[in-house]
Amino acid sequence: MSIAEKQYSCPYTLAVIPLATMSKRKLVVWGYTCERCGYQWIQRTAGAPEPKVCANRKCKSPYWNKPRQHPAPAKKRDQRRR
């Protein structure tokens, strides 16, 4: 039996589905990356305007497409003496 002749019959419907119809393909899509938090995403609709804010729930920066002019300040560590 060749690949083109292999079939799958669905027990719930009376349909016979040929197995050779599905294929695996590599797709290339354009996406966006936030310059602030590094989050990456793709638009849900094609041809939509550029997003106004980062899509990350925690970030939402309106400056997602502009790199920082100065590096982010380091967080101060607790300087308690033991």
Buried (B, 14 or more C-beta within 10 A) or exposed (E): EEEEEEEEEEEEEEEEEEEEEEEEEEEEEEEBEBEBBEBEEEBEEEEEEEBEEBBBEEBBBEEBBEEEEEEEEEEEEEEEEE
